[in-house]
Amino acid sequence: MKNRPTNPMLRAFDSVLEGNAGSWLITLFVIPLLVLFALVLPPLALPQRILSAGYSGISSTGGSVSAEGAQFAVPAGATKAGVSIKLSVQPLKSFLASSMAKQLPANVEVKSSLYQPSLQGALPAGAYLSVPIPDGADPFSTLDVYGYNGKQWAKLPFQPYIDEQRIETYLTNYVPQGVVVVQTLSQPPSISADLNSKTALPAAVGGLLTEVNLLGYTLAESGGIADTAPTLPEASASSNYQILPTVNNFDGSTYRGDLVDDLLGDAAARKVHIQGLVNLAVQNLYTGVNIDYQDVSPENQKAFSSFVKDVADALHAKSKLLSVTVSLPDQKAIDAWDTGAFDWNAIGQHADIVRIPMPNTRDVYAGGAQAPVHAYLTFATGRIDRAKLQLAFSVLGRDEFGNQYVPISFANAAKLIGQADLPATVVPGTKITLDLPRLRDGGVKTDAASGWFYFNYKDDKNVAHTIYLESADSIAKKLALATEYNLRGITLYDLSPDAIDARAWDAVQKYRDSQPITVKSKPVIVWKVNGAVVGKSPGNDPRFAWTAPASGEAKVEAALSLDDGATSVSAGSSDTVQVAKLQPTAAPTSAAPKPAVPAAGPAAPAAPPSSFRGKNLFGYGIQVHGGDPGGEAADIKALGFNWVKVQMPWKDVESGKGNYNWTNFDNFVNTMSGNGIQVLLSIVKAPDWSRRQYGNPGEGPPDNMQDAADFMGAAAARYCGKVGAIEVWNEANLDVEWHDKRGLSAALYMDMLKKAYVAIKAKCPTVVVVAGASTPNGLNSATAIDDVTYLHQMYQNGLKDYSDAVGAHPSGFRSPPDIPAGNLGSYADHRSFFFRGTMDAYRAVMVQYGDSNKQIWATEFGWPVGTGGGAHPAGQYNSPEVAADYYVRAYQWAKAQGWVGVMFAWQLDFSGGEVGAFRIKGAPAFGRLQAMPK
């Protein structure tokens, strides 16, 4: 007899099982469920086996799978728990017929099969897909790899290995559903250039640009943005260009990486800064913003990448673009580069434009297809979408000496070919050899790989220099690289009218129009006598045989031409090397003949007597760029100064005789006057309409000096009572400021000064008329006249009666301000390298001509700091703290003399290059001058 359960619930369950219903329950549910569990659970695990069909397990030691020559791999240590991977391949033809293929960008052409990597498990720290380079995929320089994420295609980071005929694609953020190798198609290039207040864009480049980058915005403390950007028509709302102002962390002497590091670690400051960037773009109607933050700590790479993403998101929300300028990476191996704080992959994902610097040493071009520059651009295009990449480079050449270099313009570099070697006198009909001693060491050479022309010489201190000329040839090489790699475009730095070989603009135009760029060059020396070309000699052997004419004087000039004499460099780049007086017999002369004095215009009226003789007008001044009058006035008052100097380019105000536009200067003068600050106007740069007869390319004086006098009189009348002084021109002893067919001439300058003095006094007798300061130097040539010699000549032509003060530019270079000239021993002991050397020499000349009761106004003086690209050569000797001490000592010394008037430090707020090396705002000198007893 069967025992039954005593519990009622158990007895009921037992009855069900023994009945018909129980049998059905077991048969239909229980048994199938047990079978299912057996299949699902280990050891059978059937679903996992089905889903993992074709997959290979990868442990922490790494592994790979292959298909049709491709390999999907997980390196050792990239996964801890293990993953499963699979690789499938779809033929090109069937892929092109798919809907996925139709979503590819229009500017690419698929060259490979579709590779479909798959992964089960957590995404490893690293994985890569190596695929063969497809047949017919050349040129290799424009190949790209694209991946599909289920919604859209995007560029993947990759590295081609041409020798191995494969491309390695890095899968770091996700494993794409499909990967293809594509050939990119060329797009119309973008050409951009920097804008600043000191240098106007060359006329030839204006129509070639698509984008401009206004300089003058800098990162400030606590995430703010300091605005010293000038107001320029090219950057106005009505400009035809895309405008992306550059915001950088350069304080005038160095890049403040610490400011960026602090910003990245301060969430509140970061938020303020990002909003400031957005406001800058939106409120000024700019296309976007370019950030150029250098010397950031590499430890902050992730934080900087996150910052770039946040900036991009904020700008994109306002339909604005983000451009990021990165620094030159350091190559560790053919496929390994140290990019410092810049994660190129991450930046390339979020920025719209990425500016990469062009290496600027000759060796990077050597080696043909294996040249380092190709490895660099291959790396760049492998990490960043080439449609975002802009190749950025300066148009300036290089003056290399020792282990350093300074940038140099094309015009100034060409001048360094030096003076000709000529006898003092020659007999008529005698054949002599014209030669350039500086070019005897091989002359002008050509570096075919880089396109640079270069020559070697030794300066007067026996220091060896190598001058590299940035020319149409070298620019064309860079443009060819941008074209070869299908880059977005180029960015040009340091543009100015005399910075570059004029033929380069034709190359840039061809680049813009996607036309082949060819430059035909042949360096020669063009010889001129009395302005007429008499012949040419090869650049590598400048000697030329010349037959002396019958009688008279011969002005011999040598000019550098890079196209066999078809075109010449600007007149400013051709040196007048020597004047040889021709006589019937070869009797030596006792002294060099004096150059002829150009005829001046009608005599100036008698000078009204100066009301400032015997008065001590000593004051504290500083020069500003004038772009932010309110901010500049606040800084000047903070310094405790009472004078400000600003340059007034005549050409910017008077567009035609009597047609004035004073708007910008009205605002400046009124702001300064309203703040109790006296203004010195330095009036320079004659307009083109006034220079049609004698004007040479570059800045210079008018044909008729009365035109200058009329303008200065008009300025005096308009600002009488608000402008305290007018300096008549600037550094007229230097051809950079005096490009004129009549040549450098103190007599010609005095013609201007006399007429200006009378005109100014007639309109406003209370204005102090300052004779324009010369630039200190010890040369006497067609491009420069020794400043003390020039001062003697000014006095010999009436300076005493036609000025209230004498201007000076006592540059300090590396010498303390209160020591006499010639007391350094190890450095440039010529008095022009000393602050006191200039001041003492000028004072002695004034006393000699009976003008001792007149003061010297130092309208520009200072000490540069810093080294590196664009820095002043003397900057290496001066720390910011030493320079600060020199400024204070200079003011103290000058105040004690009694014969020194207002002192204007150079400068408050200009930025960039050699000019920026003197910037006082943001430097220790500002605090020292602020604390200086007045």
Buried (B, 14 or more C-beta within 10 A) or exposed (E): EEEEEEEEEEEEEBEEEEEEEBEEBEEEEEEEEEEEEEEEEEEEEEEEEEEBEEBBEBEBEBBBBEBEEBBBBBBEEBBEEBBBBBBBBBEBEEBBEEEBBEEBBEBBEBBBBBBBBBBBBEBBEBBBBBBBBBEEBEEBBBBBBBBBEEEEBBBBBBBBEBEEBBBBBBBBBBBBBBBBBBBBEEBEBBBBBBBBBBBBBBEBBBEBBBBBBBBBBBBBEEBEBBBBBBBBEBBEEEBEBBBBBBBBBBBBBBBBBEBBBBBBEBEEBBEBBBEBBBEBBEEBEBBBBBBBBBBBBEEBBEBBBBBBBBBBEBBBEEEBBBBBBBBBBEBEEBBEBEBBBBBBBBBBBBBBBBBBBBBBBBEBBBEEEEBBBBBBBBBBBBBBBBBBBBBBBBBBBBBBBEEEBBBBBBBBBBBBBBBBBBEBBBBBEEEBEBBBBBBBEEBBBBBEBBBBBBBBBEEEEEEEBBBBBBBBBBBBBBBBBBBEBBBBBBBBBBBBBBBBBBBBBBBBBBBBEEEEBEBEBBBBBBBBBEEEEBBBBBBBBBBBEBEBBEEEEBBBBBBBBBBBBEEBBBBBBBBBBBBBBBBEEEEEEEEEEEBEBBEBBEEBEEBBEBEBEEBEBBBBBBBBBBBBBEBBBEBBEEBEBBBBBBBBBBBBBBEEEEEBEBEBBEBBBEBBBEBEBBBBBBBBBBBEBBBEEBBBBBBBBBBBBBBBBBBBBBBBBBBBEBBBBBBBBBBBBBBBBBBBBBBBBBBBBBBBBBBBBBBBBBBBEEBBBBBBBBBBBBBBBBBBBBBBBBBBBBBEBBBBBBBBBBBBBBBBBBBBBBBEBBEBEEEBBBBBBBBBBBBBBBBEBBEEBEBEEBBBBBBBBBBBBBBBBBBBBBBBBBBBEBBBBBBBBBBEBBBEBEBBBBBBBBBBBBBBBBBBBBBBBBBBBBEBBEEBEE
